[in-house]
Amino acid sequence: MMKQEVTTVSRLSVALMVLTSIHHAYGAIRYNTPWRLHILMISIPVIIFTIIFYYWFLKKGVRTGSPFFWVYLVLTFVASVALIGLFEGVYNHLFKNALFYTGASSQTLTYLFPPPTYEMPNDFWFEFTGMLQGFVAIPLTLSFIRLIRHLLTKDKKA
């Protein structure tokens, strides 16, 4: 069970980070905002470390008391679930697009998504890839919660 949960979380985390890298590279070019490439300093190491940890777990088994496992959990939660998944994907894109397309006032949108950091929806591919981050973040978050619940349940039984 633990191996399956780690596999799901790892795959979704890597998929989210690859998608985020593509999304931000496209945005940097499309909006002439090279600062958007800063995300690659997060996404690429997270991809690499997630893959390394995942294959380590496959080879050695998932040892929940291992410091490697706890680094994996913290890295996955902070970078993939919280920062990119929930903040970038859900807030910055799903929520923004929902407000924009349901007619929220420009004052509300500007307050919640101030320029130049945010762009109002004006490019299909940028918004599509941004919203995909949110759609990947939802099952990632749920899978991560299942993994944590499994750990807590396992610890109570021990």
Phi and psi restraints in degrees (value plus and minus 20) as a CYANA .aco file:
   2 MET   PHI     -81.6   -41.6
   2 MET   PSI     -61.6   -21.6
   3 LYS   PHI     -81.1   -41.1
   3 LYS   PSI     -61.7   -21.7
   4 GLN   PHI     -84.2   -44.2
   4 GLN   PSI     -61.9   -21.9
   5 GLU   PHI     -86.3   -46.3
   5 GLU   PSI     -62.5   -22.5
   6 VAL   PHI     -84.8   -44.8
   6 VAL   PSI     -58.9   -18.9
   7 THR   PHI     -81.5   -41.5
   7 THR   PSI     -67.3   -27.3
   8 THR   PHI     -82.7   -42.7
   8 THR   PSI     -68.2   -28.2
   9 VAL   PHI     -81.6   -41.6
   9 VAL   PSI     -63.6   -23.6
  10 SER   PHI     -83.7   -43.7
  10 SER   PSI     -66.2   -26.2
  11 ARG   PHI     -83.9   -43.9
  11 ARG   PSI     -63.9   -23.9
  12 LEU   PHI     -87.5   -47.5
  12 LEU   PSI     -57.0   -17.0
  13 SER   PHI     -83.7   -43.7
  13 SER   PSI     -66.1   -26.1
  14 VAL   PHI     -84.9   -44.9
  14 VAL   PSI     -63.8   -23.8
  15 ALA   PHI     -79.3   -39.3
  15 ALA   PSI     -63.3   -23.3
  16 LEU   PHI     -82.9   -42.9
  16 LEU   PSI     -62.6   -22.6
  17 MET   PHI     -90.1   -50.1
  17 MET   PSI     -56.7   -16.7
  18 VAL   PHI     -84.7   -44.7
  18 VAL   PSI     -66.7   -26.7
  19 LEU   PHI     -80.5   -40.5
  19 LEU   PSI     -62.0   -22.0
  20 THR   PHI     -83.1   -43.1
  20 THR   PSI     -61.1   -21.1
  21 SER   PHI     -81.4   -41.4
  21 SER   PSI     -66.2   -26.2
  22 ILE   PHI     -83.3   -43.3
  22 ILE   PSI     -66.8   -26.8
  23 HIS   PHI     -77.9   -37.9
  23 HIS   PSI     -67.4   -27.4
  24 HIS   PHI     -93.2   -53.2
  24 HIS   PSI     -54.8   -14.8
  25 ALA   PHI     -84.5   -44.5
  25 ALA   PSI     -63.9   -23.9
  26 TYR   PHI     -81.1   -41.1
  26 TYR   PSI     -66.5   -26.5
  27 GLY   PHI     -81.5   -41.5
  27 GLY   PSI     -57.4   -17.4
  28 ALA   PHI     -83.0   -43.0
  28 ALA   PSI     -60.4   -20.4
  29 ILE   PHI     -94.5   -54.5
  29 ILE   PSI     -69.2   -29.2
  30 ARG   PHI     -80.8   -40.8
  30 ARG   PSI     -62.1   -22.1
  31 TYR   PHI    -124.3   -84.3
  31 TYR   PSI     -11.8    28.2
  32 ASN   PHI      30.5    70.5
  32 ASN   PSI      30.6    70.6
  33 THR   PHI    -147.2  -107.2
  33 THR   PSI      59.6    99.6
  34 PRO   PHI     -80.1   -40.1
  34 PRO   PSI     -41.1    -1.1
  35 TRP   PHI     -81.8   -41.8
  35 TRP   PSI     -40.3    -0.3
  36 ARG   PHI     -83.5   -43.5
  36 ARG   PSI     -40.4    -0.4
  37 LEU   PHI     -91.1   -51.1
  37 LEU   PSI     -29.3    10.7
  38 HIS   PHI     -76.6   -36.6
  38 HIS   PSI     -48.1    -8.1
  39 ILE   PHI     -83.2   -43.2
  39 ILE   PSI     -45.5    -5.5
  40 LEU   PHI     -83.8   -43.8
  40 LEU   PSI     -45.4    -5.4
  41 MET   PHI     -91.1   -51.1
  41 MET   PSI     -36.4     3.6
  42 ILE   PHI    -120.7   -80.7
  42 ILE   PSI     -71.0   -31.0
  43 SER   PHI     -84.5   -44.5
  43 SER   PSI     -63.2   -23.2
  44 ILE   PHI     -85.9   -45.9
  44 ILE   PSI     -68.9   -28.9
  45 PRO   PHI     -80.3   -40.3
  45 PRO   PSI     -57.5   -17.5
  46 VAL   PHI     -84.1   -44.1
  46 VAL   PSI     -62.3   -22.3
  47 ILE   PHI     -78.5   -38.5
  47 ILE   PSI     -70.3   -30.3
  48 ILE   PHI     -81.0   -41.0
  48 ILE   PSI     -71.1   -31.1
  49 PHE   PHI     -86.4   -46.4
  49 PHE   PSI     -56.9   -16.9
  50 THR   PHI     -83.2   -43.2
  50 THR   PSI     -63.4   -23.4
  51 ILE   PHI     -85.4   -45.4
  51 ILE   PSI     -63.5   -23.5
  52 ILE   PHI     -81.0   -41.0
  52 ILE   PSI     -69.6   -29.6
  53 PHE   PHI     -80.8   -40.8
  53 PHE   PSI     -63.4   -23.4
  54 TYR   PHI     -79.8   -39.8
  54 TYR   PSI     -68.0   -28.0
  55 TYR   PHI     -89.4   -49.4
  55 TYR   PSI     -50.3   -10.3
  56 TRP   PHI     -82.4   -42.4
  56 TRP   PSI     -65.0   -25.0
  57 PHE   PHI     -84.4   -44.4
  57 PHE   PSI     -57.7   -17.7
  58 LEU   PHI     -84.1   -44.1
  58 LEU   PSI     -60.4   -20.4
  59 LYS   PHI     -96.2   -56.2
  59 LYS   PSI     -65.8   -25.8
  60 LYS   PHI    -117.7   -77.7
  60 LYS   PSI     -34.2     5.8
  61 GLY   PHI      70.9   110.9
  61 GLY   PSI     133.6   173.6
  62 VAL   PHI    -100.5   -60.5
  62 VAL   PSI      92.4   132.4
  63 ARG   PHI    -130.1   -90.1
  63 ARG   PSI      83.9   123.9
  64 THR   PHI     -86.1   -46.1
  64 THR   PSI     -39.7     0.3
  65 GLY   PHI    -106.2   -66.2
  65 GLY   PSI     -26.8    13.2
  66 SER   PHI     -91.2   -51.2
  66 SER   PSI     119.1   159.1
  67 PRO   PHI     -79.6   -39.6
  67 PRO   PSI     -51.7   -11.7
  68 PHE   PHI     -81.8   -41.8
  68 PHE   PSI     -59.2   -19.2
  69 PHE   PHI     -86.7   -46.7
  69 PHE   PSI     -59.9   -19.9
  70 TRP   PHI     -90.8   -50.8
  70 TRP   PSI     -54.9   -14.9
  71 VAL   PHI     -83.9   -43.9
  71 VAL   PSI     -62.7   -22.7
  72 TYR   PHI     -77.7   -37.7
  72 TYR   PSI     -67.7   -27.7
  73 LEU   PHI     -82.3   -42.3
  73 LEU   PSI     -66.0   -26.0
  74 VAL   PHI     -84.8   -44.8
  74 VAL   PSI     -66.2   -26.2
  75 LEU   PHI     -79.2   -39.2
  75 LEU   PSI     -66.6   -26.6
  76 THR   PHI     -85.1   -45.1
  76 THR   PSI     -64.7   -24.7
  77 PHE   PHI     -85.4   -45.4
  77 PHE   PSI     -72.2   -32.2
  78 VAL   PHI     -87.3   -47.3
  78 VAL   PSI     -74.2   -34.2
  79 ALA   PHI     -97.0   -57.0
  79 ALA   PSI     -73.0   -33.0
  80 SER   PHI    -101.9   -61.9
  80 SER   PSI     -71.4   -31.4
  81 VAL   PHI     -93.5   -53.5
  81 VAL   PSI     -77.1   -37.1
  82 ALA   PHI     -97.7   -57.7
  82 ALA   PSI     -81.8   -41.8
  83 LEU   PHI     -89.0   -49.0
  83 LEU   PSI     -73.0   -33.0
  84 ILE   PHI    -106.0   -66.0
  84 ILE   PSI     -70.1   -30.1
  85 GLY   PHI     -84.9   -44.9
  85 GLY   PSI     -84.5   -44.5
  86 LEU   PHI     -97.4   -57.4
  86 LEU   PSI     -63.5   -23.5
  87 PHE   PHI     -95.8   -55.8
  87 PHE   PSI     -77.3   -37.3
  88 GLU   PHI     -90.1   -50.1
  88 GLU   PSI     -71.9   -31.9
  89 GLY   PHI     -95.1   -55.1
  89 GLY   PSI     -73.3   -33.3
  90 VAL   PHI     -96.8   -56.8
  90 VAL   PSI     -73.5   -33.5
  91 TYR   PHI     -92.5   -52.5
  91 TYR   PSI     -76.5   -36.5
  92 ASN   PHI     -86.4   -46.4
  92 ASN   PSI     -44.5    -4.5
  93 HIS   PHI    -141.7  -101.7
  93 HIS   PSI     -76.8   -36.8
  94 LEU   PHI     -82.8   -42.8
  94 LEU   PSI     -69.1   -29.1
  95 PHE   PHI     -85.3   -45.3
  95 PHE   PSI     -65.3   -25.3
  96 LYS   PHI     -80.3   -40.3
  96 LYS   PSI     -66.4   -26.4
  97 ASN   PHI     -86.3   -46.3
  97 ASN   PSI     -58.0   -18.0
  98 ALA   PHI     -81.6   -41.6
  98 ALA   PSI     -66.1   -26.1
  99 LEU   PHI     -84.3   -44.3
  99 LEU   PSI     -65.7   -25.7
 100 PHE   PHI     -80.5   -40.5
 100 PHE   PSI     -68.9   -28.9
 101 TYR   PHI    -101.6   -61.6
 101 TYR   PSI     -27.8    12.2
 102 THR   PHI    -120.5   -80.5
 102 THR   PSI     -13.7    26.3
 103 GLY   PHI      70.0   110.0
 103 GLY   PSI       4.9    44.9
 104 ALA   PHI     -80.0   -40.0
 104 ALA   PSI     129.9   169.9
 105 SER   PHI     -86.3   -46.3
 105 SER   PSI     132.6   172.6
 106 SER   PHI     -83.7   -43.7
 106 SER   PSI     -50.4   -10.4
 107 GLN   PHI     -84.8   -44.8
 107 GLN   PSI     -64.2   -24.2
 108 THR   PHI     -84.2   -44.2
 108 THR   PSI     -65.8   -25.8
 109 LEU   PHI     -82.4   -42.4
 109 LEU   PSI     -62.2   -22.2
 110 THR   PHI     -87.4   -47.4
 110 THR   PSI     -55.7   -15.7
 111 TYR   PHI     -86.5   -46.5
 111 TYR   PSI     -65.6   -25.6
 112 LEU   PHI     -99.3   -59.3
 112 LEU   PSI     -47.9    -7.9
 113 PHE   PHI    -155.0  -115.0
 113 PHE   PSI      53.0    93.0
 114 PRO   PHI     -89.9   -49.9
 114 PRO   PSI     116.3   156.3
 115 PRO   PHI     -92.3   -52.3
 115 PRO   PSI     136.3   176.3
 116 PRO   PHI    -110.0   -70.0
 116 PRO   PSI     -18.4    21.6
 117 THR   PHI     -82.9   -42.9
 117 THR   PSI     -58.0   -18.0
 118 TYR   PHI    -131.9   -91.9
 118 TYR   PSI     128.2   168.2
 119 GLU   PHI    -133.3   -93.3
 119 GLU   PSI     116.5   156.5
 120 MET   PHI     -92.8   -52.8
 120 MET   PSI     130.2   170.2
 121 PRO   PHI     -73.3   -33.3
 121 PRO   PSI      98.0   138.0
 122 ASN   PHI    -171.5  -131.5
 122 ASN   PSI     -14.5    25.5
 123 ASP   PHI    -162.7  -122.7
 123 ASP   PSI      97.5   137.5
 124 PHE   PHI     -76.0   -36.0
 124 PHE   PSI     -71.3   -31.3
 125 TRP   PHI     -86.7   -46.7
 125 TRP   PSI     -57.1   -17.1
 126 PHE   PHI     -83.9   -43.9
 126 PHE   PSI     -67.6   -27.6
 127 GLU   PHI     -90.3   -50.3
 127 GLU   PSI     -57.6   -17.6
 128 PHE   PHI     -81.8   -41.8
 128 PHE   PSI     -69.9   -29.9
 129 THR   PHI     -87.5   -47.5
 129 THR   PSI     -53.4   -13.4
 130 GLY   PHI     -85.7   -45.7
 130 GLY   PSI     -63.1   -23.1
 131 MET   PHI     -89.4   -49.4
 131 MET   PSI     -53.1   -13.1
 132 LEU   PHI     -79.3   -39.3
 132 LEU   PSI     -55.0   -15.0
 133 GLN   PHI     -77.6   -37.6
 133 GLN   PSI     -63.0   -23.0
 134 GLY   PHI     -85.5   -45.5
 134 GLY   PSI     -59.4   -19.4
 135 PHE   PHI     -88.8   -48.8
 135 PHE   PSI     -50.2   -10.2
 136 VAL   PHI     -97.8   -57.8
 136 VAL   PSI     -54.4   -14.4
 137 ALA   PHI     -82.9   -42.9
 137 ALA   PSI     -53.5   -13.5
 138 ILE   PHI     -84.7   -44.7
 138 ILE   PSI     -74.3   -34.3
 139 PRO   PHI     -86.9   -46.9
 139 PRO   PSI     -50.3   -10.3
 140 LEU   PHI     -81.8   -41.8
 140 LEU   PSI     -67.2   -27.2
 141 THR   PHI     -82.4   -42.4
 141 THR   PSI     -65.0   -25.0
 142 LEU   PHI     -83.9   -43.9
 142 LEU   PSI     -60.5   -20.5
 143 SER   PHI     -86.6   -46.6
 143 SER   PSI     -59.0   -19.0
 144 PHE   PHI     -84.4   -44.4
 144 PHE   PSI     -62.0   -22.0
 145 ILE   PHI     -82.2   -42.2
 145 ILE   PSI     -62.0   -22.0
 146 ARG   PHI     -81.3   -41.3
 146 ARG   PSI     -60.8   -20.8
 147 LEU   PHI     -81.7   -41.7
 147 LEU   PSI     -65.8   -25.8
 148 ILE   PHI     -84.9   -44.9
 148 ILE   PSI     -63.7   -23.7
 149 ARG   PHI     -78.9   -38.9
 149 ARG   PSI     -62.0   -22.0
 150 HIS   PHI     -81.9   -41.9
 150 HIS   PSI     -62.6   -22.6
 151 LEU   PHI     -82.3   -42.3
 151 LEU   PSI     -64.6   -24.6
 152 LEU   PHI     -87.0   -47.0
 152 LEU   PSI     -58.7   -18.7
 153 THR   PHI     -87.1   -47.1
 153 THR   PSI     -61.6   -21.6
 154 LYS   PHI     -82.8   -42.8
 154 LYS   PSI     -62.8   -22.8
 155 ASP   PHI     -85.0   -45.0
 155 ASP   PSI     -55.1   -15.1
 156 LYS   PHI     -89.1   -49.1
 156 LYS   PSI     -53.8   -13.8
 157 LYS   PHI     -95.7   -55.7
 157 LYS   PSI     -45.6    -5.6
